[in-house]
Amino acid sequence: MRDKAHARGVLAMLVERFEGQHLDRLLDLKAAVDAGELLGDYHSTFLARVFEEARKSKQLVDRHPEYQWLYTRTVRLYKEIAGQALANELRASAHAGAPPRTG
């Protein structure tokens, strides 16, 4: 019983952190890449950190399916941002005649 309460507390903290610190920023990044903007290193690092947090929480979410919808939507949003950011980089590189940035 204590483990379930602890797990629910951890999940509640993760959701609160996501809503309070990550969601607005992810939505801003989505709007930026959808408008054709390139992501800088700062934003790329943020995306990598959010994705890593999601990856680490996967086992916990698997044991609490009521949070699966949030996990799935977060990963989908991350993939959409990353995919569009890559397309923007490739398009910019093709126009500039230079290889795309890495890292």
N, C-alpha and C positions, 0 to 999 in steps of 0.2 A: 504494500500500500504506500509506504514511504517513497519507494522508487517511482511509482506512478505520479505521486504528488510532485516529486522533484522534477520529473520529466515534463509535466505540465507547466511547472514554473519556468523551466528553461525555454520551453516553446513560447510561453507568453512573453518572456524577455526578448526572444528572437523576433517575434512578431512586432513588438513595441519598437525595437531597434530598427527593424525594416521600415515600418511606417514612419518613424520619426526621423531617421537619418538617411535612408537609402531611396525610398520610393520617389520622392519629389525629384531627387537628383537623377535617378534613372529615367524618369519621364522627360526631364529637361534634355538629357543626352539623346533620348529617342527623337525628340523634336529637332534637335540640332543635326543629327545624322540624316534624318528624313529630309531636312532642308539642304543636304549636300555638304555640310560642314565636315571637316576632318577633326579627329580627336587627337588631342595632345597627349603627351606621356602621363600627365597628371590624371586625366580622365581614363586612360587605358589602365593605369594602376588601380584606380578605383573600381573599374569593372572587374578586373582580375580578383580583387579582394572580395567583392560581393559574390562572385561566382564561387570562390573558394569557401566562403562562409556557407553558401547554399550546399555545396558538395559535402562539407563536414556535417551538416544538419540532416542529410538524407536518411541515415539510419534511424534517427529519432523520429523523423516525419513518417517513415515507413511503419513505425510502431503506433502512430497516431494518425490514422487516415483522415481524420477531420481537418487536418492541416495540409493535406495533399494538394488541394486546389491552389493554395497560396504558393506552395513550392513549385508546382507546375507552371503557374503564371509567371513567377519570378524567373525561372529558367528560360521560359519562352521569350520574355522581354529581353533578357540578357542576350539570347541568340539573335533576336531581331536587331538589337543595337550593334552587336559585334558584326553580324553579316552586312548590315548597311554601311558600317564604318569601313569594312574591308572593301566593299564596292566603291565607296567614295575615294579611298586611297588608290585603288587600281585606276579609277577614272582620272584622278589628278596626276598620277604617274604617267599614264598614257598621253595626257595632254602636254606634260612637261618633257616627255621623252626620257624620263629618268626611272630607275627602279623604285618600287614602293619602299617607304620607310619600314624598318623593322624595329621591334622592341618598343 
